Amino acid sequence: MIQLHTLVGSEARHGSARQSPLVRRVLAVVFTVAAIGSVVLVAVDLIVGRPAAGDLFIAFLNSLATVWLWRTSSETERT
């Protein structure tokens, strides 16, 4: 069985870790969860009456990262 840290480490030495579909897929899932959590925080801020500007900015950045990662991971699968 191949250990994940060995696989990632060997790919990093060859400069292909950023091009790995597995790495992009995992990052896309992580940023998707973060974007959903940020939107929930914005909703809670609005319900409680706190200013939501900071959380809204973070939700926007997480959403941009999510869209970019999902698009690049799907492009990598097609090629």
BAZA-936654 format. One record per residue: residue number from 1; x, y, z of N, C-alpha, C, O in turn. Coordinates in pm, 1 decimal. Each point is the difference from the previous one (the first is absolute). Layout:
# residues N
<seq: NUM; n_x: X; n_y: Y; n_z: Z; ca_x: X; ca_y: Y; ca_z: Z; c_x: X; c_y: Y; c_z: Z; o_x: X; o_y: Y; o_z: Z>
...
***
This chain:
# residues 79
<seq: 1; n_x: 84.4; n_y: -117.4; n_z: 0.0; ca_x: -84.4; ca_y: 117.4; ca_z: 0.0; c_x: 89.1; c_y: 124.0; c_z: 0.0; o_x: 97.2; o_y: 6.2; o_z: 75.3>
<seq: 2; n_x: -129.0; n_y: 91.3; n_z: -158.1; ca_x: 77.1; ca_y: 123.3; ca_z: -9.3; c_x: -48.6; c_y: 96.3; c_z: 107.7; o_x: -120.0; o_y: 22.5; o_z: 15.6>
<seq: 3; n_x: 214.3; n_y: 33.4; n_z: 57.8; ca_x: -36.9; ca_y: 98.1; ca_z: 101.4; c_x: -18.8; c_y: 135.3; c_z: -67.6; o_x: 75.9; o_y: 37.1; o_z: -89.5>
<seq: 4; n_x: -177.9; n_y: 35.7; n_z: 133.2; ca_x: -33.7; ca_y: 126.3; ca_z: -64.1; c_x: 112.3; c_y: 101.4; c_z: 11.9; o_x: 29.9; o_y: 69.6; o_z: -96.9>
<seq: 5; n_x: 33.3; n_y: -59.5; n_z: 214.0; ca_x: 105.5; ca_y: 100.2; ca_z: 15.7; c_x: 119.9; c_y: -33.0; c_z: -86.9; o_x: 70.3; o_y: 91.1; o_z: -43.5>
<seq: 6; n_x: -44.5; n_y: -218.6; n_z: 16.8; ca_x: 109.0; ca_y: -37.8; ca_z: -88.9; c_x: -32.5; c_y: 40.2; c_z: -142.8; o_x: 85.8; o_y: 51.2; o_z: -71.9>
<seq: 7; n_x: -208.9; n_y: -74.4; n_z: 31.4; ca_x: -42.3; ca_y: 36.2; ca_z: -134.5; c_x: 6.8; c_y: 150.6; c_z: -21.3; o_x: 51.8; o_y: 46.1; o_z: -101.6>
<seq: 8; n_x: -103.4; n_y: 30.0; n_z: 196.1; ca_x: 1.3; ca_y: 145.1; ca_z: -13.6; c_x: 142.5; c_y: 51.9; c_z: 3.5; o_x: 34.4; o_y: 90.1; o_z: -76.5>
<seq: 9; n_x: 49.5; n_y: -144.9; n_z: 163.6; ca_x: 138.4; ca_y: 43.8; ca_z: 9.0; c_x: 77.4; c_y: -27.3; c_z: -127.0; o_x: 79.0; o_y: 83.8; o_z: -43.5>
<seq: 10; n_x: -100.4; n_y: -200.4; n_z: -17.0; ca_x: 72.9; ca_y: -31.2; ca_z: -122.4; c_x: -48.8; c_y: 85.8; c_z: -116.1; o_x: 78.7; o_y: 36.8; o_z: -87.2>
<seq: 11; n_x: -207.6; n_y: -4.6; n_z: 85.2; ca_x: -51.1; ca_y: 87.4; ca_z: -104.9; c_x: 51.0; c_y: 141.4; c_z: 16.6; o_x: 25.4; o_y: 68.9; o_z: -98.8>
<seq: 12; n_x: -10.2; n_y: -24.7; n_z: 222.2; ca_x: 47.1; ca_y: 135.8; ca_z: 24.1; c_x: 143.6; c_y: 16.8; c_z: -49.9; o_x: 36.5; o_y: 106.8; o_z: -49.3>
<seq: 13; n_x: 43.9; n_y: -210.7; n_z: 61.9; ca_x: 137.3; ca_y: 8.3; ca_z: -47.8; c_x: 5.6; c_y: 13.5; c_z: -151.5; o_x: 93.6; o_y: 58.7; o_z: -54.3>
<seq: 14; n_x: -191.8; n_y: -112.0; n_z: -12.3; ca_x: -2.5; ca_y: 6.7; ca_z: -145.8; c_x: -82.8; c_y: 118.1; c_z: -50.5; o_x: -11.5; o_y: 20.0; o_z: -120.9>
<seq: 15; n_x: -45.4; n_y: 57.2; n_z: 211.0; ca_x: -75.9; ca_y: 118.4; ca_z: -38.4; c_x: -138.2; c_y: -29.7; c_z: -53.4; o_x: -63.1; o_y: 88.4; o_z: -58.0>
<seq: 16; n_x: 13.9; n_y: -209.4; n_z: 75.6; ca_x: -130.6; ca_y: -33.5; ca_z: -56.2; c_x: -110.1; c_y: -4.7; c_z: 104.9; o_x: -113.6; o_y: -34.0; o_z: -33.2>
<seq: 17; n_x: 142.9; n_y: 66.5; n_z: 157.4; ca_x: -102.3; ca_y: -6.6; ca_z: 104.5; c_x: -112.1; c_y: 98.8; c_z: -27.8; o_x: -116.1; o_y: -28.7; o_z: 29.2>
<seq: 18; n_x: 148.9; n_y: 144.5; n_z: -85.2; ca_x: -104.2; ca_y: 97.5; ca_z: -29.8; c_x: -86.3; c_y: -45.5; c_z: -116.5; o_x: -113.4; o_y: 46.2; o_z: -12.8>
<seq: 19; n_x: 162.3; n_y: -133.6; n_z: -71.1; ca_x: -75.7; ca_y: -46.9; ca_z: -115.0; c_x: -77.5; c_y: -127.5; c_z: 29.1; o_x: -75.1; o_y: -47.5; o_z: -85.2>
<seq: 20; n_x: 92.2; n_y: -8.2; n_z: 203.8; ca_x: -64.6; ca_y: -125.7; ca_z: 34.1; c_x: -151.6; c_y: 18.8; c_z: 11.8; o_x: -45.8; o_y: 89.2; o_z: 71.4>
<seq: 21; n_x: -31.4; n_y: -172.1; n_z: -140.3; ca_x: -145.8; ca_y: 10.8; ca_z: 10.4; c_x: -50.8; c_y: -30.3; c_z: 140.9; o_x: -99.1; o_y: 58.2; o_z: 44.2>
<seq: 22; n_x: 166.7; n_y: -148.9; n_z: 26.3; ca_x: -42.1; ca_y: -33.7; ca_z: 136.3; c_x: 17.2; c_y: 119.9; c_z: 92.6; o_x: -88.5; o_y: 29.5; o_z: 80.4>
<seq: 23; n_x: 200.0; n_y: 38.7; n_z: -90.9; ca_x: 25.1; ca_y: 116.5; ca_z: 84.9; c_x: -101.6; c_y: 109.1; c_z: -30.1; o_x: -54.4; o_y: 61.2; o_z: 91.9>
<seq: 24; n_x: 28.6; n_y: -36.6; n_z: -218.5; ca_x: -98.3; ca_y: 103.8; ca_z: -36.1; c_x: -139.7; c_y: -37.2; c_z: 45.8; o_x: -76.0; o_y: 86.4; o_z: 43.9>
<seq: 25; n_x: 41.7; n_y: -212.6; n_z: -53.5; ca_x: -133.2; ca_y: -44.4; ca_z: 43.7; c_x: -15.9; c_y: 17.7; c_z: 150.7; o_x: -103.7; o_y: 47.3; o_z: 46.4>
<seq: 26; n_x: 206.5; n_y: -85.2; n_z: 30.3; ca_x: -5.6; ca_y: 15.0; ca_z: 145.9; c_x: -10.0; c_y: 148.1; c_z: 36.9; o_x: -80.6; o_y: 36.9; o_z: 85.5>
<seq: 27; n_x: 160.9; n_y: 47.4; n_z: -148.6; ca_x: -6.8; ca_y: 143.5; ca_z: 27.7; c_x: -136.0; c_y: 58.1; c_z: -38.7; o_x: -52.2; o_y: 87.3; o_z: 69.4>
<seq: 28; n_x: -4.5; n_y: -134.8; n_z: -178.3; ca_x: -131.5; ca_y: 48.4; ca_z: -41.8; c_x: -105.5; c_y: -35.4; c_z: 104.5; o_x: -86.3; o_y: 82.1; o_z: 31.1>
<seq: 29; n_x: 92.4; n_y: -201.8; n_z: 22.3; ca_x: -95.8; ca_y: -39.9; ca_z: 103.4; c_x: 20.0; c_y: 83.2; c_z: 126.5; o_x: -97.1; o_y: 44.9; o_z: 60.9>
<seq: 30; n_x: 222.3; n_y: -24.3; n_z: -21.2; ca_x: 29.4; ca_y: 79.2; ca_z: 120.3; c_x: -51.1; c_y: 142.8; c_z: -15.7; o_x: -62.2; o_y: 53.8; o_z: 91.6>
<seq: 31; n_x: 87.6; n_y: 7.9; n_z: -206.5; ca_x: -45.6; ca_y: 137.8; ca_z: -19.8; c_x: -150.7; c_y: 7.7; c_z: -18.0; o_x: -59.8; o_y: 102.8; o_z: 31.9>
<seq: 32; n_x: -3.4; n_y: -208.4; n_z: -82.1; ca_x: -145.9; ca_y: -2.4; ca_z: -9.4; c_x: -61.8; c_y: 0.9; c_z: 139.2; o_x: -94.6; o_y: 74.1; o_z: 26.8>
<seq: 33; n_x: 148.9; n_y: -156.8; n_z: 60.9; ca_x: -49.5; ca_y: -3.2; ca_z: 138.3; c_x: 24.4; c_y: 135.1; c_z: 67.7; o_x: -86.2; o_y: 49.5; o_z: 72.6>
<seq: 34; n_x: 202.9; n_y: 9.7; n_z: -96.2; ca_x: 30.4; ca_y: 130.5; ca_z: 58.9; c_x: -94.2; c_y: 108.1; c_z: -53.1; o_x: -43.0; o_y: 87.1; o_z: 75.6>
<seq: 35; n_x: 10.8; n_y: -92.2; n_z: -204.8; ca_x: -91.1; ca_y: 99.1; ca_z: -58.3; c_x: -140.4; c_y: -14.2; c_z: 58.5; o_x: -65.5; o_y: 99.7; o_z: 30.2>
<seq: 36; n_x: 20.0; n_y: -222.3; n_z: -14.6; ca_x: -132.9; ca_y: -22.2; ca_z: 59.3; c_x: -1.2; c_y: 48.4; c_z: 144.8; o_x: -95.9; o_y: 63.7; o_z: 43.8>
<seq: 37; n_x: 202.2; n_y: -93.8; n_z: 30.0; ca_x: 9.2; ca_y: 46.5; ca_z: 138.4; c_x: 2.4; c_y: 151.5; c_z: 9.0; o_x: -58.8; o_y: 57.7; o_z: 91.4>
<seq: 38; n_x: 125.7; n_y: 6.7; n_z: -184.9; ca_x: 5.6; ca_y: 146.2; ca_z: -0.7; c_x: -136.9; c_y: 60.8; c_z: -27.4; o_x: -37.3; o_y: 100.6; o_z: 60.4>
<seq: 39; n_x: -36.5; n_y: -161.4; n_z: -150.9; ca_x: -135.5; ca_y: 50.2; ca_z: -30.1; c_x: -90.4; c_y: -17.4; c_z: 122.0; o_x: -82.7; o_y: 86.3; o_z: 29.2>
<seq: 40; n_x: 98.8; n_y: -197.7; n_z: 41.5; ca_x: -77.6; ca_y: -20.5; ca_z: 122.8; c_x: 35.2; c_y: 106.8; c_z: 103.2; o_x: -88.1; o_y: 52.2; o_z: 68.4>
<seq: 41; n_x: 217.3; n_y: -19.7; n_z: -57.1; ca_x: 40.7; ca_y: 105.1; ca_z: 93.9; c_x: -58.5; c_y: 135.7; c_z: -38.9; o_x: -38.3; o_y: 78.0; o_z: 87.3>
<seq: 42; n_x: 31.2; n_y: -49.7; n_z: -214.7; ca_x: -61.5; ca_y: 125.8; ca_z: -44.1; c_x: -147.5; c_y: 2.1; c_z: 39.2; o_x: -50.5; o_y: 101.9; o_z: 47.2>
<seq: 43; n_x: -18.0; n_y: -213.5; n_z: -66.5; ca_x: -142.3; ca_y: -6.9; ca_z: 37.0; c_x: -17.3; c_y: 17.9; c_z: 150.6; o_x: -91.0; o_y: 70.3; o_z: 44.0>
<seq: 44; n_x: 177.5; n_y: -133.2; n_z: 34.8; ca_x: -8.8; ca_y: 15.6; ca_z: 145.5; c_x: 27.6; c_y: 144.7; c_z: 39.8; o_x: -67.9; o_y: 55.1; o_z: 86.6>
<seq: 45; n_x: 167.8; n_y: 6.1; n_z: -150.1; ca_x: 30.1; ca_y: 140.5; ca_z: 28.8; c_x: -120.7; c_y: 89.1; c_z: -28.5; o_x: -31.0; o_y: 90.3; o_z: 77.7>
<seq: 46; n_x: -36.1; n_y: -116.1; n_z: -188.2; ca_x: -116.9; ca_y: 81.3; ca_z: -34.9; c_x: -115.5; c_y: -22.5; c_z: 95.8; o_x: -72.7; o_y: 93.6; o_z: 33.5>
<seq: 47; n_x: 55.5; n_y: -218.1; n_z: 10.9; ca_x: -108.5; ca_y: -30.9; ca_z: 94.3; c_x: 26.5; c_y: 64.2; c_z: 135.6; o_x: -90.2; o_y: 56.0; o_z: 62.3>
<seq: 48; n_x: 215.2; n_y: -64.8; n_z: -17.4; ca_x: 36.3; ca_y: 53.4; ca_z: 131.6; c_x: 8.8; c_y: 151.7; c_z: -1.3; o_x: -18.8; o_y: 64.2; o_z: 103.3>
<seq: 49; n_x: 47.3; n_y: -6.7; n_z: -219.2; ca_x: 9.9; ca_y: 144.2; ca_z: -11.5; c_x: 142.3; c_y: 52.3; c_z: 2.0; o_x: 22.4; o_y: 120.0; o_z: 16.1>
<seq: 50; n_x: 72.6; n_y: -208.3; n_z: -32.1; ca_x: 139.9; ca_y: 43.0; ca_z: -5.9; c_x: 33.8; c_y: 41.3; c_z: -142.3; o_x: -65.9; o_y: -43.9; o_z: -94.3>
<seq: 51; n_x: 168.4; n_y: 128.4; n_z: 77.1; ca_x: 43.5; ca_y: 34.1; ca_z: -135.8; c_x: 59.7; c_y: -123.4; c_z: -69.1; o_x: 81.4; o_y: -71.4; o_z: 58.6>
<seq: 52; n_x: -121.8; n_y: 47.8; n_z: -181.0; ca_x: 41.0; ca_y: -121.0; ca_z: -70.7; c_x: 103.9; c_y: 26.4; c_z: -107.1; o_x: 27.7; o_y: -88.5; o_z: -81.0>
<seq: 53; n_x: 30.7; n_y: 207.7; n_z: 78.0; ca_x: 90.4; ca_y: 36.4; ca_z: -109.2; c_x: 122.5; c_y: -91.6; c_z: -6.4; o_x: 36.3; o_y: -46.1; o_z: -108.2>
<seq: 54; n_x: 26.7; n_y: 19.5; n_z: 220.2; ca_x: 119.9; ca_y: -85.1; ca_z: -0.1; c_x: -31.4; c_y: -142.1; c_z: -42.7; o_x: 71.2; o_y: -58.2; o_z: -81.9>
<seq: 55; n_x: -179.2; n_y: 1.6; n_z: 138.2; ca_x: -38.9; ca_y: -136.3; ca_z: -37.1; c_x: -46.3; c_y: -7.8; c_z: -144.3; o_x: 20.4; o_y: -101.2; o_z: -67.0>
<seq: 56; n_x: -82.2; n_y: 207.2; n_z: 19.4; ca_x: -43.4; ca_y: 3.8; ca_z: -139.9; c_x: 120.1; c_y: 0.3; c_z: -94.1; o_x: -1.9; o_y: -65.7; o_z: -104.0>
<seq: 57; n_x: 105.7; n_y: 139.5; n_z: 140.7; ca_x: 123.0; ca_y: 3.1; ca_z: -79.7; c_x: 66.1; c_y: -137.5; c_z: -3.3; o_x: 42.9; o_y: -45.3; o_z: -106.1>
<seq: 58; n_x: -34.2; n_y: -21.0; n_z: 220.3; ca_x: 59.2; ca_y: -134.2; ca_z: 6.5; c_x: -84.8; c_y: -99.8; c_z: -79.0; o_x: 54.6; o_y: -87.7; o_z: -67.0>
<seq: 59; n_x: -186.3; n_y: 100.0; n_z: 74.1; ca_x: -87.2; ca_y: -88.4; ca_z: -77.6; c_x: 22.7; c_y: 19.9; c_z: -149.6; o_x: 0.2; o_y: -96.3; o_z: -76.6>
<seq: 60; n_x: 18.8; n_y: 220.7; n_z: 35.9; ca_x: 27.1; ca_y: 29.5; ca_z: -140.5; c_x: 132.2; c_y: -62.9; c_z: -44.2; o_x: 6.9; o_y: -62.8; o_z: -105.7>
<seq: 61; n_x: 97.9; n_y: 79.8; n_z: 186.7; ca_x: 129.8; ca_y: -58.3; ca_z: -35.2; c_x: -5.1; c_y: -152.3; c_z: -3.7; o_x: 56.4; o_y: -61.8; o_z: -90.3>
<seq: 62; n_x: -123.6; n_y: 1.3; n_z: 187.5; ca_x: -13.4; ca_y: -145.9; ca_z: 0.5; c_x: -77.7; c_y: -48.4; c_z: -122.2; o_x: 31.9; o_y: -104.0; o_z: -57.6>
<seq: 63; n_x: -133.1; n_y: 179.5; n_z: 19.0; ca_x: -78.9; ca_y: -38.5; ca_z: -117.9; c_x: 82.7; c_y: 10.1; c_z: -127.5; o_x: -10.0; o_y: -86.0; o_z: -87.5>
<seq: 64; n_x: 91.9; n_y: 190.9; n_z: 76.3; ca_x: 87.9; ca_y: 11.8; ca_z: -116.8; c_x: 98.5; c_y: -116.7; c_z: -7.6; o_x: 20.7; o_y: -58.4; o_z: -106.3>
<seq: 65; n_x: 38.7; n_y: 26.1; n_z: 219.0; ca_x: 94.8; ca_y: -112.3; ca_z: 3.1; c_x: -70.3; c_y: -130.3; c_z: -34.2; o_x: 55.9; o_y: -84.5; o_z: -69.9>
<seq: 66; n_x: -178.3; n_y: 67.9; n_z: 119.0; ca_x: -76.3; ca_y: -122.4; ca_z: -28.3; c_x: -29.1; c_y: -13.7; c_z: -148.9; o_x: 20.7; o_y: -106.6; o_z: -58.0>
<seq: 67; n_x: -68.3; n_y: 213.2; n_z: -3.5; ca_x: -31.6; ca_y: -4.7; ca_z: -143.3; c_x: 125.0; c_y: -29.8; c_z: -81.3; o_x: -2.9; o_y: -83.3; o_z: -90.6>
<seq: 68; n_x: 112.4; n_y: 150.8; n_z: 122.6; ca_x: 124.8; ca_y: -20.9; ca_z: -74.4; c_x: 50.7; c_y: -143.0; c_z: 15.2; o_x: 40.8; o_y: -62.1; o_z: -98.2>
<seq: 69; n_x: -43.1; n_y: 9.6; n_z: 219.9; ca_x: 50.2; ca_y: -136.2; ca_z: 22.3; c_x: -87.5; c_y: -104.7; c_z: -68.7; o_x: 52.5; o_y: -94.6; o_z: -58.8>
<seq: 70; n_x: -184.9; n_y: 109.6; n_z: 65.1; ca_x: -86.7; ca_y: -97.7; ca_z: -66.7; c_x: 17.4; c_y: 7.0; c_z: -151.8; o_x: 0.7; o_y: -103.4; o_z: -66.9>
<seq: 71; n_x: 13.2; n_y: 223.5; n_z: 12.6; ca_x: 19.7; ca_y: 11.4; ca_z: -145.6; c_x: 132.1; c_y: -60.2; c_z: -43.8; o_x: 5.1; o_y: -73.0; o_z: -99.0>
<seq: 72; n_x: 102.2; n_y: 102.6; n_z: 171.8; ca_x: 130.1; ca_y: -54.4; ca_z: -40.0; c_x: 6.5; c_y: -150.2; c_z: 22.1; o_x: 67.1; o_y: -69.9; o_z: -76.0>
<seq: 73; n_x: -134.9; n_y: 18.3; n_z: 177.9; ca_x: 1.9; ca_y: -144.9; ca_z: 20.1; c_x: -82.0; c_y: -70.2; c_z: -107.6; o_x: 35.4; o_y: -110.1; o_z: -42.3>
<seq: 74; n_x: -144.6; n_y: 172.2; n_z: -2.8; ca_x: -78.3; ca_y: -63.2; ca_z: -106.2; c_x: 72.0; c_y: 10.4; c_z: -135.9; o_x: -12.0; o_y: -89.1; o_z: -84.1>
<seq: 75; n_x: 86.8; n_y: 198.7; n_z: 63.6; ca_x: 79.1; ca_y: 11.8; ca_z: -122.7; c_x: 111.0; c_y: -103.9; c_z: -3.9; o_x: 30.7; o_y: -54.9; o_z: -105.8>
<seq: 76; n_x: 29.2; n_y: 28.3; n_z: 221.0; ca_x: 107.9; ca_y: -98.7; ca_z: 8.4; c_x: -53.2; c_y: -139.4; c_z: -32.0; o_x: 69.3; o_y: -80.6; o_z: -62.0>
<seq: 77; n_x: -192.4; n_y: 52.6; n_z: 104.4; ca_x: -60.4; ca_y: -131.4; ca_z: -28.9; c_x: -30.5; c_y: -16.0; c_z: -148.2; o_x: 9.8; o_y: -110.8; o_z: -52.9>
<seq: 78; n_x: -46.3; n_y: 218.4; n_z: -14.9; ca_x: -36.3; ca_y: -7.9; ca_z: -140.7; c_x: 121.3; c_y: -19.7; c_z: -91.4; o_x: -12.5; o_y: -56.1; o_z: -108.9>
<seq: 79; n_x: 127.8; n_y: 101.7; n_z: 152.6; ca_x: 118.2; ca_y: -10.2; ca_z: -86.0; c_x: 74.1; c_y: -128.5; c_z: 20.3; o_x: 101.8; o_y: -23.5; o_z: -65.1>
***
